[in-house]
Amino acid sequence: MDFGKIINEIKKLKSEKNAICLVHNYQRPEIYQVADIIGDSLELAKAAAKTDADTIVFCGVDFMAESAKILNPEKKVLIPKLSAKCPMAAMATASALREKKKQFPEATIVSYVNTSAEVKAESDICCTSANAIKVVNSLPAKQILFVPDEHLASWVEKNSDKEIIKWPGFCNVHAHISPDALKDAKRLHPDAKVIAHPECKIAVLDLADHVCSTGGMIDYAKDNPAKEFIIATEEGMVNRLRMEVPEKEFYPIGGTCTGMKAITLEDILSSLKTGQYEVTLDEDVVNKAKRALDRMMEL
């Protein structure tokens, strides 16, 4: 089948099964065409919490589909491909977090949504890149154990008076974006504004004109009078930016997240037809993880 036929069949099946497709900004651009919502982690979490669909097809990576299930335990949540995983989320385990909590008994545990359901269940509150600073600064505790992204933790630390204990985790794509690469891009495009994701190293963020989540990148590009932008995040974000702000130019300096690119239109079609692969979680884990996510959503 060509893309057009697959897209039409997906849309037909979504209607028949009262299903929606939640699609992360980093997904393949053709998948945008079957999306009900395209967004960053926070936007998709909000959409998952509000939907009245019977089935959620999550086009992202494993922890995102788990979060949708946590927020909608009675609904069917499908992830179309099992290899759509986040390496950073795998850098923190529930058992390791339990041991770390013993070392810092006074710390409040803030887990980035880029974590497993089991890690969320061991946490006090969750955050996304869009609201991490707000979440941390809203807490009465002076000591925060931030899991698992050390670079996002450093960005939060720079914008907070809290003591931030950083878990040794990182995003492979963002950690590989270097200050030298950014300087080279600026030499090539001297009039361009730099937008960077807070999972980048502080040395990169210090060179940026604006630091924000992928959802925030769209708002900034629309509102800023500049006509050119250097985008320091996963390279697929430029596809979304070019779709939303076609009159401006965007230059990526990030690499590719293979987990985010794992899902294809064929996988989505197969998932809707057969119910593969349904997210299942332990009820106790769901209940505990939901408390941490709900605290974030209340903000």
C-alpha positions in Angstrom: 0.0 0.0 0.0 1.1 3.6 -0.5 0.8 6.1 2.3 -2.5 7.5 1.1 -4.3 4.1 1.3 -2.8 3.3 4.7 -3.8 6.7 6.1 -7.4 6.3 4.8 -7.7 2.8 6.3 -6.3 4.0 9.7 -8.8 6.8 9.8 -11.6 4.4 9.0 -10.6 2.0 11.7 -10.2 4.8 14.2 -13.8 5.9 13.6 -15.1 2.3 13.8 -13.3 1.5 17.1 -13.6 5.0 18.7 -9.8 5.2 18.8 -7.5 8.2 18.8 -3.8 8.5 17.8 -1.6 10.6 20.1 1.5 11.5 18.3 4.7 13.0 19.7 6.5 15.8 17.8 9.5 13.6 17.0 7.5 11.0 15.1 7.9 10.4 11.3 6.1 13.3 9.5 3.7 11.0 7.6 2.4 9.8 11.0 1.2 13.4 11.7 -1.5 12.8 9.1 -3.3 10.2 11.3 -2.9 12.2 14.5 -5.7 13.4 16.6 -3.3 15.3 18.8 0.4 16.1 18.0 2.4 17.5 20.9 5.1 17.2 23.5 4.9 15.0 26.6 2.8 17.4 28.6 0.4 18.1 25.8 -0.1 14.4 25.2 -0.5 13.6 28.9 -3.3 16.2 29.1 -4.9 14.8 26.0 -4.7 11.3 27.4 -6.3 12.4 30.6 -9.3 14.1 28.9 -10.1 11.7 26.0 -13.4 9.8 25.8 -12.0 7.4 23.2 -12.2 3.7 24.0 -8.7 3.0 22.6 -5.5 5.2 22.6 -2.9 4.4 20.0 0.2 6.0 21.3 2.8 7.0 18.7 5.8 7.8 20.8 7.9 5.6 23.1 7.2 3.2 25.9 7.0 5.5 28.9 4.5 7.7 27.1 2.2 4.9 26.4 2.5 3.7 30.0 1.6 7.2 31.2 -1.5 7.2 29.0 -2.5 3.8 30.6 -1.8 5.2 34.1 -4.1 8.1 33.5 -6.7 5.9 31.8 -6.5 2.5 33.5 -9.9 1.5 32.1 -9.1 2.2 28.5 -7.1 0.1 26.0 -3.8 1.7 25.3 -1.7 0.4 22.3 1.9 1.1 21.3 2.2 -0.1 17.7 5.8 -1.3 18.0 7.7 -2.8 21.0 11.0 -1.4 19.9 9.8 2.1 20.4 11.7 2.6 23.7 13.5 5.5 25.4 17.1 4.6 26.4 17.1 7.3 29.1 14.0 5.9 30.8 15.8 2.6 31.1 18.7 4.3 33.0 16.6 4.5 36.2 15.0 1.4 37.8 12.6 1.2 40.7 15.0 -0.9 42.8 17.9 1.6 42.2 15.6 4.5 43.1 14.5 2.7 46.4 18.2 2.4 47.3 18.9 6.0 46.5 15.9 7.2 48.6 17.6 5.5 51.6 20.6 7.8 51.1 18.5 10.9 50.9 15.5 10.3 53.2 14.6 14.0 53.4 14.5 14.5 49.6 11.3 14.9 47.6 11.5 12.6 44.5 10.7 14.3 41.2 10.6 11.9 38.3 10.7 13.2 34.7 7.9 11.6 32.7 10.8 9.9 30.8 10.7 7.1 33.3 9.0 3.7 33.7 5.7 3.3 35.5 7.5 1.5 38.3 9.8 4.5 38.8 6.9 6.9 38.8 5.3 4.7 41.5 8.3 5.4 43.7 8.1 9.1 43.1 6.4 12.0 44.9 5.6 14.0 41.7 6.3 13.9 38.0 7.3 16.6 35.6 7.9 17.2 31.9 10.5 19.4 30.3 7.8 22.1 29.9 7.0 22.3 33.6 10.1 20.9 35.5 11.1 24.3 36.9 7.6 25.1 38.0 7.1 21.7 39.6 10.4 21.8 41.6 9.8 25.4 42.7 6.3 24.6 43.9 7.5 22.0 46.4 8.1 22.8 50.1 11.2 20.5 50.3 14.6 22.1 50.0 16.2 18.9 48.7 15.1 17.3 45.4 16.2 14.0 44.0 15.6 14.5 40.3 15.3 11.3 38.1 16.7 10.5 35.5 18.0 13.3 33.3 21.1 15.0 34.8 21.1 17.8 32.2 17.4 18.7 32.7 18.3 18.6 36.4 21.1 21.0 35.9 18.8 23.4 34.0 16.3 23.2 36.9 19.1 23.8 39.4 20.1 26.9 37.5 16.5 28.2 37.9 15.8 27.2 41.5 17.2 27.7 45.0 16.6 24.0 45.8 19.4 21.5 46.4 19.1 19.2 43.3 20.5 15.7 43.6 21.0 14.5 40.0 20.5 11.0 38.8 23.2 10.0 36.3 21.0 9.6 33.2 20.8 11.4 29.9 19.2 11.5 26.5 21.7 10.2 23.9 20.5 12.6 21.2 20.5 15.8 23.3 23.8 14.9 25.2 25.6 14.7 21.8 24.7 18.2 20.8 27.9 20.2 21.5 28.6 23.9 21.9 31.0 23.7 19.0 28.2 22.3 16.7 26.0 25.1 17.8 28.7 27.7 17.2 29.3 26.3 13.7 25.6 26.5 13.0 25.6 30.2 14.1 28.4 30.9 11.8 26.4 29.5 8.9 23.2 31.2 10.0 24.2 34.4 11.9 20.7 35.8 11.9 19.1 32.7 13.3 17.7 32.4 16.8 18.8 29.3 18.8 16.0 27.3 20.5 17.3 24.4 22.7 15.7 21.6 24.6 16.6 21.5 28.3 17.8 17.9 27.9 20.9 19.5 26.3 24.1 20.2 28.3 24.2 23.5 30.2 27.1 24.6 27.9 24.7 24.4 25.0 21.8 26.0 26.9 24.0 28.9 27.8 24.4 29.7 24.1 20.6 29.5 23.3 18.3 32.4 22.8 15.4 30.3 24.3 15.2 27.0 26.2 11.9 25.1 26.2 10.1 21.9 25.5 9.2 21.0 21.9 5.7 22.4 22.4 7.3 25.7 23.5 9.5 25.7 20.4 6.4 26.1 18.2 5.1 29.1 20.2 8.5 30.8 20.3 9.0 30.4 16.5 5.5 31.8 15.8 5.9 34.8 18.2 9.5 35.8 17.5 10.1 38.1 14.6 13.2 36.2 13.5 12.9 34.4 10.2 15.5 31.7 10.9 15.9 29.3 13.8 18.6 26.8 14.8 16.9 23.9 16.6 18.9 22.0 19.2 16.8 18.9 19.8 15.9 15.7 17.9 16.0 16.5 14.2 12.4 15.4 13.6 11.2 18.5 15.4 11.9 20.6 12.3 9.2 18.7 10.4 6.6 19.8 13.0 8.0 23.4 13.0 8.0 23.6 9.2 4.4 22.4 9.2 3.2 24.9 11.8 5.4 27.9 10.7 6.0 27.3 7.0 7.0 30.9 6.3 10.2 30.5 8.4 13.4 28.5 8.1 14.6 25.9 10.6 18.0 24.2 10.9 18.4 21.1 13.0 21.6 20.3 14.8 20.4 17.2 16.8 20.6 13.6 15.8 17.8 11.0 15.3 16.1 9.1 18.1 15.7 5.6 16.7 13.1 4.8 19.3 10.9 7.7 18.2 11.3 6.7 14.6 10.5 3.0 15.1 6.8 3.3 14.5 5.5 3.3 10.9 2.1 3.8 9.4 2.0 0.1 8.7 2.5 -0.6 12.4 -0.3 1.7 13.4 -2.7 0.0 10.9 -1.7 -3.4 12.2 -2.1 -2.3 15.8 -5.7 -1.1 15.1 -6.5 -4.3 13.3 -5.1 -6.7 15.8 -4.8 -4.9 19.1 -1.1 -5.2 19.2 0.7 -4.2 21.5 -1.5 -3.5 24.5 0.0 -1.8 27.5 -0.6 -3.7 30.7 0.5 -2.6 34.2 0.2 -3.9 37.7 -2.7 -2.3 39.5 -0.7 -1.3 42.5 1.9 0.4 40.3 -0.8 2.2 38.4 -2.4 3.6 41.6 1.0 4.8 43.0 2.2 6.2 39.7 -1.1 8.0 39.1 -0.7 9.9 42.3 2.6 11.3 41.1 1.2 12.2 37.7 -2.0 13.7 39.1 0.1 16.0 41.4 1.8 17.3 38.2 -1.4 17.7 36.3 -2.9 19.7 39.2 -0.2 22.3 38.5 
